[in-house]
Amino acid sequence: MKRILTPTELECLLGEDIKALRLQKNIDRKSLCAQAGISEHALRNLEGGQGTTLKTLIRILKALNRESWLSQIAPRTSINPLHLVKEKEQRQRARRKKHAAEEEI
């Protein structure tokens, strides 16, 4: 069974992913912060899973060319389940009613 992660664990994983991506692109903290327009302290907090603002996260993702990560948070569905229900064929006749004798059984 897959274990559900706590918010703190998710923050740490996100921070590790961002740090790994930054290192993979060979960008030092100072350069990334300058490009994103944030402080080094804010980036350190983000990479360390210590919490950050949504604005900081978005700025970092834009600077790393990973804005697509944001679209994965709430992907748009191409098929709305409610539309499937509405498109169901309309009933042509009513169900047969049970006789009184059958209902007592």
GUVOVEX-676397 format. One record per atom (N, C-alpha, C, CB): residue number from 1; residue in one letter; x, y, z. Coordinates in steps of 0.1 Angstrom, whole numbers, plus 5000, padded with zeros to 4 digits. Glycine has a CB too. Example, Ala and Ser with C-alpha at 12.3 -4.5 7.8 and 13.67 -1.06 7.14 Angstrom:
2
R seq type   xx   yy   zz
R   1    A 5132 4943 5078
R   1    A 5123 4955 5078
R   1    A 5132 4967 5078
R   1    A 5113 4955 5090
R   2    S 5128 4978 5071
R   2    S 5137 4989 5071
R   2    S 5129 5000 5079
R   2    S 5141 4994 5057
END
This chain:
105
R seq type   xx   yy   zz
R   1    M 5009 4988 5000
R   1    M 5000 5000 5000
R   1    M 5009 5012 5000
R   1    M 4990 5000 5012
R   2    K 5005 5022 4992
R   2    K 5013 5034 4991
R   2    K 5010 5044 5003
R   2    K 5010 5042 4978
R   3    R 5021 5048 5009
R   3    R 5019 5057 5021
R   3    R 5017 5071 5017
R   3    R 5032 5056 5030
R   4    I 5008 5078 5024
R   4    I 5005 5092 5021
R   4    I 5015 5100 5029
R   4    I 4990 5095 5025
R   5    L 5021 5110 5021
R   5    L 5031 5118 5027
R   5    L 5025 5130 5034
R   5    L 5041 5123 5016
R   6    T 5032 5134 5045
R   6    T 5027 5146 5052
R   6    T 5031 5159 5044
R   6    T 5033 5146 5066
R   7    P 5025 5170 5047
R   7    P 5029 5182 5041
R   7    P 5044 5186 5043
R   7    P 5021 5194 5046
R   8    T 5049 5183 5054
R   8    T 5064 5185 5057
R   8    T 5072 5177 5048
R   8    T 5067 5183 5071
R   9    E 5069 5164 5046
R   9    E 5076 5155 5037
R   9    E 5075 5159 5023
R   9    E 5071 5140 5039
R  10    L 5063 5164 5019
R  10    L 5062 5169 5005
R  10    L 5070 5181 5003
R  10    L 5047 5172 5002
R  11    E 5071 5190 5013
R  11    E 5079 5202 5011
R  11    E 5094 5198 5009
R  11    E 5078 5211 5024
R  12    C 5098 5188 5017
R  12    C 5112 5184 5016
R  12    C 5115 5178 5002
R  12    C 5115 5174 5027
R  13    L 5106 5170 4997
R  13    L 5107 5163 4984
R  13    L 5108 5174 4973
R  13    L 5096 5153 4982
R  14    L 5099 5184 4974
R  14    L 5099 5194 4964
R  14    L 5112 5202 4964
R  14    L 5087 5204 4966
R  15    G 5116 5205 4976
R  15    G 5129 5213 4978
R  15    G 5141 5205 4972
R  15    G 5132 5216 4992
R  16    E 5141 5192 4974
R  16    E 5152 5183 4969
R  16    E 5151 5183 4954
R  16    E 5150 5169 4975
R  17    D 5139 5182 4948
R  17    D 5137 5182 4934
R  17    D 5142 5195 4927
R  17    D 5123 5180 4930
R  18    I 5139 5206 4934
R  18    I 5143 5219 4928
R  18    I 5158 5220 4929
R  18    I 5136 5231 4936
R  19    K 5164 5216 4940
R  19    K 5179 5217 4942
R  19    K 5185 5208 4932
R  19    K 5183 5213 4956
R  20    A 5180 5196 4930
R  20    A 5186 5187 4920
R  20    A 5185 5193 4906
R  20    A 5179 5173 4920
R  21    L 5174 5199 4903
R  21    L 5173 5205 4889
R  21    L 5182 5217 4888
R  21    L 5158 5210 4887
R  22    R 5184 5225 4898
R  22    R 5193 5236 4898
R  22    R 5208 5231 4895
R  22    R 5193 5244 4911
R  23    L 5211 5221 4903
R  23    L 5225 5215 4901
R  23    L 5227 5208 4888
R  23    L 5228 5205 4912
R  24    Q 5216 5202 4883
R  24    Q 5217 5195 4870
R  24    Q 5219 5206 4859
R  24    Q 5204 5188 4867
R  25    K 5213 5218 4860
R  25    K 5215 5229 4851
R  25    K 5228 5236 4853
R  25    K 5203 5238 4851
R  26    N 5235 5233 4864
R  26    N 5248 5239 4868
R  26    N 5246 5254 4871
R  26    N 5258 5237 4857
R  27    I 5236 5257 4879
R  27    I 5233 5271 4882
R  27    I 5236 5272 4897
R  27    I 5218 5275 4879
R  28    D 5244 5282 4901
R  28    D 5246 5284 4915
R  28    D 5235 5292 4921
R  28    D 5260 5291 4918
R  29    R 5234 5291 4935
R  29    R 5222 5298 4941
R  29    R 5221 5313 4938
R  29    R 5223 5296 4956
R  30    K 5233 5319 4939
R  30    K 5233 5334 4937
R  30    K 5228 5338 4923
R  30    K 5248 5339 4939
R  31    S 5232 5330 4913
R  31    S 5227 5334 4899
R  31    S 5212 5331 4898
R  31    S 5235 5325 4889
R  32    L 5207 5320 4904
R  32    L 5193 5317 4903
R  32    L 5185 5327 4910
R  32    L 5191 5303 4908
R  33    C 5190 5331 4922
R  33    C 5182 5341 4929
R  33    C 5181 5354 4922
R  33    C 5189 5343 4943
R  34    A 5192 5358 4916
R  34    A 5193 5371 4908
R  34    A 5183 5370 4896
R  34    A 5207 5374 4903
R  35    Q 5183 5358 4890
R  35    Q 5174 5356 4878
R  35    Q 5159 5356 4882
R  35    Q 5177 5343 4871
R  36    A 5156 5350 4894
R  36    A 5143 5349 4899
R  36    A 5138 5361 4906
R  36    A 5141 5337 4908
R  37    G 5147 5369 4911
R  37    G 5144 5381 4919
R  37    G 5140 5378 4933
R  37    G 5133 5389 4912
R  38    I 5147 5369 4939
R  38    I 5144 5365 4953
R  38    I 5157 5365 4961
R  38    I 5137 5351 4954
R  39    S 5156 5364 4974
R  39    S 5168 5364 4982
R  39    S 5173 5349 4983
R  39    S 5165 5369 4996
R  40    E 5186 5348 4986
R  40    E 5192 5335 4988
R  40    E 5186 5328 5000
R  40    E 5208 5337 4990
R  41    H 5182 5335 5010
R  41    H 5176 5329 5021
R  41    H 5163 5322 5017
R  41    H 5173 5340 5032
R  42    A 5155 5328 5009
R  42    A 5143 5323 5004
R  42    A 5145 5310 4996
R  42    A 5135 5333 4995
R  43    L 5156 5310 4988
R  43    L 5159 5298 4980
R  43    L 5164 5286 4990
R  43    L 5170 5301 4970
R  44    R 5172 5290 4999
R  44    R 5177 5280 5009
R  44    R 5165 5274 5017
R  44    R 5187 5287 5019
R  45    N 5156 5282 5020
R  45    N 5144 5277 5027
R  45    N 5136 5267 5018
R  45    N 5135 5288 5032
R  46    L 5134 5271 5006
R  46    L 5127 5263 4996
R  46    L 5134 5249 4994
R  46    L 5125 5270 4983
R  47    E 5147 5250 4991
R  47    E 5155 5238 4989
R  47    E 5156 5229 5001
R  47    E 5168 5241 4984
R  48    G 5155 5235 5013
R  48    G 5156 5227 5025
R  48    G 5143 5222 5030
R  48    G 5163 5236 5035
R  49    G 5132 5225 5024
R  49    G 5119 5221 5028
R  49    G 5114 5228 5040
R  49    G 5119 5206 5031
R  50    Q 5119 5241 5042
R  50    Q 5116 5249 5054
R  50    Q 5104 5258 5051
R  50    Q 5128 5257 5058
R  51    G 5097 5257 5040
R  51    G 5086 5265 5037
R  51    G 5090 5277 5029
R  51    G 5079 5269 5049
R  52    T 5081 5282 5021
R  52    T 5083 5294 5013
R  52    T 5069 5299 5009
R  52    T 5092 5291 5001
R  53    T 5070 5310 5002
R  53    T 5057 5316 4996
R  53    T 5055 5310 4983
R  53    T 5057 5331 4996
R  54    L 5042 5310 4979
R  54    L 5038 5305 4965
R  54    L 5045 5314 4955
R  54    L 5023 5306 4964
R  55    K 5046 5327 4957
R  55    K 5053 5336 4948
R  55    K 5067 5332 4945
R  55    K 5052 5350 4953
R  56    T 5074 5328 4956
R  56    T 5088 5324 4955
R  56    T 5089 5311 4947
R  56    T 5095 5322 4969
R  57    L 5081 5302 4950
R  57    L 5081 5289 4942
R  57    L 5078 5292 4927
R  57    L 5070 5280 4947
R  58    I 5069 5300 4924
R  58    I 5066 5303 4910
R  58    I 5078 5310 4903
R  58    I 5053 5312 4909
R  59    R 5084 5320 4910
R  59    R 5095 5327 4904
R  59    R 5107 5317 4902
R  59    R 5100 5338 4914
R  60    I 5109 5308 4911
R  60    I 5120 5298 4909
R  60    I 5117 5289 4897
R  60    I 5122 5290 4922
R  61    L 5105 5284 4897
R  61    L 5101 5275 4886
R  61    L 5102 5282 4872
R  61    L 5087 5270 4888
R  62    K 5098 5295 4872
R  62    K 5100 5302 4859
R  62    K 5114 5304 4855
R  62    K 5093 5316 4860
R  63    A 5123 5307 4865
R  63    A 5137 5309 4863
R  63    A 5144 5296 4858
R  63    A 5144 5314 4875
R  64    L 5138 5284 4863
R  64    L 5144 5271 4859
R  64    L 5137 5266 4846
R  64    L 5143 5261 4870
R  65    N 5128 5273 4840
R  65    N 5120 5269 4829
R  65    N 5112 5256 4832
R  65    N 5129 5266 4817
R  66    R 5106 5256 4843
R  66    R 5098 5245 4847
R  66    R 5083 5249 4851
R  66    R 5104 5237 4859
R  67    E 5078 5259 4844
R  67    E 5064 5263 4847
R  67    E 5054 5252 4844
R  67    E 5061 5275 4838
R  68    S 5058 5242 4836
R  68    S 5049 5231 4833
R  68    S 5046 5223 4846
R  68    S 5056 5222 4823
R  69    W 5054 5224 4856
R  69    W 5052 5217 4869
R  69    W 5039 5222 4875
R  69    W 5063 5219 4879
R  70    L 5036 5235 4873
R  70    L 5024 5241 4879
R  70    L 5011 5236 4872
R  70    L 5025 5256 4877
R  71    S 5012 5233 4859
R  71    S 5000 5228 4852
R  71    S 4997 5213 4857
R  71    S 5002 5228 4837
R  72    Q 5006 5206 4862
R  72    Q 5004 5193 4867
R  72    Q 4997 5192 4881
R  72    Q 5017 5185 4868
R  73    I 4997 5204 4887
R  73    I 4990 5204 4900
R  73    I 4975 5201 4899
R  73    I 4992 5218 4907
R  74    A 4969 5208 4889
R  74    A 4955 5206 4887
R  74    A 4953 5205 4872
R  74    A 4946 5217 4893
R  75    P 4956 5193 4866
R  75    P 4954 5192 4851
R  75    P 4940 5194 4847
R  75    P 4960 5179 4847
R  76    R 4938 5200 4835
R  76    R 4925 5201 4830
R  76    R 4920 5188 4824
R  76    R 4925 5212 4819
R  77    T 4908 5185 4827
R  77    T 4902 5172 4822
R  77    T 4896 5174 4809
R  77    T 4892 5166 4832
R  78    S 4898 5165 4800
R  78    S 4892 5166 4787
R  78    S 4878 5161 4787
R  78    S 4901 5159 4777
R  79    I 4875 5152 4796
R  79    I 4861 5146 4797
R  79    I 4856 5149 4811
R  79    I 4861 5131 4794
R  80    N 4845 5156 4812
R  80    N 4839 5159 4824
R  80    N 4829 5148 4827
R  80    N 4832 5173 4824
R  81    P 4831 5140 4839
R  81    P 4822 5129 4842
R  81    P 4807 5134 4842
R  81    P 4826 5123 4855
R  82    L 4804 5146 4846
R  82    L 4791 5151 4847
R  82    L 4784 5151 4833
R  82    L 4790 5164 4854
R  83    H 4792 5154 4823
R  83    H 4787 5155 4809
R  83    H 4783 5141 4804
R  83    H 4797 5161 4800
R  84    L 4790 5131 4809
R  84    L 4787 5117 4805
R  84    L 4773 5113 4810
R  84    L 4797 5107 4810
R  85    V 4770 5118 4822
R  85    V 4757 5115 4828
R  85    V 4746 5122 4821
R  85    V 4757 5119 4843
R  86    K 4748 5134 4817
R  86    K 4738 5142 4810
R  86    K 4735 5136 4796
R  86    K 4742 5156 4809
R  87    E 4745 5130 4790
R  87    E 4744 5125 4776
R  87    E 4738 5111 4776
R  87    E 4757 5126 4769
R  88    K 4736 5105 4787
R  88    K 4730 5092 4788
R  88    K 4716 5092 4781
R  88    K 4729 5087 4803
R  89    E 4713 5081 4775
R  89    E 4700 5080 4768
R  89    E 4689 5082 4777
R  89    E 4699 5067 4761
R  90    Q 4679 5090 4773
R  90    Q 4667 5092 4781
R  90    Q 4659 5080 4781
R  90    Q 4659 5104 4775
R  91    R 4653 5077 4793
R  91    R 4644 5066 4795
R  91    R 4632 5067 4786
R  91    R 4640 5064 4809
R  92    Q 4628 5056 4779
R  92    Q 4616 5056 4770
R  92    Q 4603 5052 4777
R  92    Q 4619 5046 4759
R  93    R 4604 5044 4787
R  93    R 4592 5040 4794
R  93    R 4595 5038 4809
R  93    R 4586 5027 4788
R  94    A 4585 5038 4817
R  94    A 4587 5036 4832
R  94    A 4589 5021 4835
R  94    A 4574 5041 4839
R  95    R 4594 5018 4846
R  95    R 4596 5004 4851
R  95    R 4582 4999 4854
R  95    R 4606 5003 4863
R  96    R 4581 4986 4853
R  96    R 4569 4979 4857
R  96    R 4568 4979 4872
R  96    R 4569 4964 4852
R  97    K 4556 4982 4877
R  97    K 4553 4982 4891
R  97    K 4551 4968 4896
R  97    K 4541 4991 4894
R  98    K 4556 4965 4908
R  98    K 4554 4952 4913
R  98    K 4540 4950 4918
R  98    K 4564 4949 4925
R  99    H 4535 4938 4917
R  99    H 4521 4936 4922
R  99    H 4522 4935 4938
R  99    H 4516 4922 4917
R 100    A 4511 4937 4944
R 100    A 4510 4937 4959
R 100    A 4515 4924 4964
R 100    A 4496 4940 4963
R 101    A 4512 4913 4958
R 101    A 4516 4900 4963
R 101    A 4532 4898 4962
R 101    A 4510 4888 4955
R 102    E 4538 4903 4952
R 102    E 4553 4902 4951
R 102    E 4560 4911 4961
R 102    E 4557 4906 4937
R 103    E 4554 4922 4965
R 103    E 4560 4931 4974
R 103    E 4561 4925 4988
R 103    E 4553 4944 4975
R 104    E 4551 4916 4992
R 104    E 4551 4911 5005
R 104    E 4561 4900 5007
R 104    E 4537 4905 5008
R 105    I 4566 4894 4997
R 105    I 4576 4883 4998
R 105    I 4589 4888 5002
R 105    I 4577 4876 4984
END
